[in-house]
Structures are given as structure tokens and as C-alpha cells.
Amino acid sequence: MTPTPIVAFLFTSSRAALLERVAQRDAADTPLYGMNYIPGAVALDAQTYTLMKLLRRPWLLSRLWAYDIIIAQDNFLLGFLVSRGARLFGKPTQWWCLNMTLSNLLRRHVKHPIRSFLLMHFWRSYGRILCLCEAQREALDAAGLPKRRLSVVPFGVDAAFFAGDEESSRGEEEFVLSVGRDAGRDYETLCEAIAGTNYPLVIVAGSNNSLGKRVPPQSTVRADVDIREIRDLYRRARVVVVPSRPATNAAGSDCSGQTVILDALAAGKAVIVTERSWIREDFTGGEDLIVVPAEDEEALRSALSDLWEDVALRHKLATHGRATVVSKYTTKHFASRLRELMQTAS
């Protein structure tokens, strides 16, 4: 490995437009995974390296060996080809996998031995797997992946983008906000909890998210909302709720709700979340946010009632939660941790 590694981030689609918007402070830099804080790092488009293109033009693979480290969220087969090829031809390239879903993938494919074998075979070839929480690292360790290649790098968001300034914030309004398209969201329990109240509810979700059979009449459901409008919704909401399915449910990402929770806290909002092990690692329940059991509509309704009426409690949680995010969980912190790992890579 060179003293200053040549680093590339492989994204599922082009980040050119996002980079422009980030430069103009018109979008959050969170989807860049800290790339913009790593000197010399470049963004690659995974569409350039699809399997069909590699079959027609196999020399494209050699372009990736020009980098010392390639960081990617998925593209498991490509990662395997890059890693094996680099070792075969004596190249220094390492494939680093950003672990968003690996634990859940193992659970989903546990009854399919061939799929499970291929996944583990791919992952063992990688130079490093970047876990966002200790629970992920423990799950992969238990599955048999080499400990020396498993690192915990807590996720970070663009806290400055969501914080805004005093003049741009309209202050609290009377609605509950929930945001997220991850398959691990539990909007059904949220709707059941809200149905027993008169709290207006705004949900920003994806078309594949289920809202259950009893959507409260005071609900507004939206999709395809620009990040600037989501930021505005955070600032205006009285309470933000991020409901997730139980951790044993293999749907969605391993740390379902993580980005939205960090964004909402960065925006200075009181947040209610569903119990997850990664939340205990990163936050203190009752100080940074309110934690309720999974699929417990009564507990969620009670927590909502407490926050809805208690201005002082909302202010306390919002202040403490935002301070925690700003001091530990920003994209700059994420990039700094990556740089530390890069200096020890071999």
C-alpha cells in the first residue's frame, strides 16, 4: 500500500449532479460516505462496470486496479473479481465493503446454502468490511469471516446541512413526522398508535412501504420529496418518529432508520425510535432520544403523548441529541475514521 492510498468510491449511480449540489450547499453530502473529505478520492459509477460490460470488455476490470482502495456498498461479484484479480496479478488493490445489509442478507439466505456459500466466498476475499455498528461485526464474526478484516465505523450524516440557521426555521408546527423508504420501516404500528389520537401525521415513504390497514384520516403520505423539503419538514415537525420492525426481521438494512434518526437529531428535533442494538451503542435513551419496544403501539402512543405536551422535554432531547450527532456522527467523523483505517491497511 502506498503512504497516501489512491482511493475510489464506487456508487450505484453517478454522483456528478450530487457533487455539484453539495458544493452549492443545496443537498446533504451524506450519500457520498465521506468521500469529499478524503483528499484525492474519486467517485466511480458502477454502471460502467456491470457484468455484461465486463464480459464484452474485460479490460475494464484493470482500470480498477489503478486504485489502492475501492469502497463500495454492494456489487459483491465485482468486489470478488477485483480482489481475486488483484492478488493474481500482484496489484495492491483492496475492496472495502460498506456493510449496510450483510447481516440481514445472511438471515434471508440461511435456508439457501448455495447463496449463503457464494456470499461468504465473496466477502472473505475483501480487504475489509466496514460495519456501522458492533452488532454487525459480531454477526459476521460468528458467521466465520476473518476478524482482522472486520472494522466498526459508526455512520455519519451532513449535520450542518440539516441544522440550517435561525431565520430559515419556521419553528414547531402541530404534526408528527416520519421519513424513510427502507423495507425495515414499521409504519403499520405508527399508524395504529396515531389512530388513537388527534395528532396530524406526515409520512414520507416509498411506494413499497406498507402503511397497514388503518391509516389515520389526519395523515398525509408523500413520496419522492427533495432533500431540501425533507429538511424543512424536520424543522417544522413537533416530533419525529422512526418506527422499525424488530431486529430479528430480515427486511431492509441492518441499521434500519439510522440515517433518518441522525438527520432528525441534527435538525434539532425530539425523536422517538424503535429499540435496536445499534441505537444503544450510539445514543443514550431518555437523553438523546426516546426508545420504545418494537411493534408496541401503546408504548409508542404514550411516548408521543409525553413529547407532544412537554415543551421542556422536547427541548432537552433535541439539544442533547443534536450535540451527540455533531460531536460524533457526521460525515467528517466518518471520513476521519476511514482515513485512520487506510493508514494501517496492508
Secondary structure, 3 states (H helix, E strand, C coil): CCCCCCEEEEECCCCHHHHHHHHCCCCCCHHHCCHHHCCCCEEEEHHHHCHHHHHHCCCHHHHHCCCCEEEECCCHHHHHHHHHHHHHCCCCCEEEEEECCHHHHHHHCCCCHHHHHHHHHHHHCCCEEEECCHHHHHHHHHHCCCHHHEEECCCCECHHHHHCCCCCCCCCCCCEEEECCCCCECHHHHHHHHHCCCCCEEEECCCCCCCCCCCCCCEEEECCCCHHHHHHHHHHCCEEEECECCCCCCCCCCCCCHHHHHHHHHCCCCEEEECCHHHHHHCCECCCEEEECCCCHHHHHHHHHHHHHCHHHHHHHHHHHHHHHHHHCEHHHHHHHHHHHHHHCC
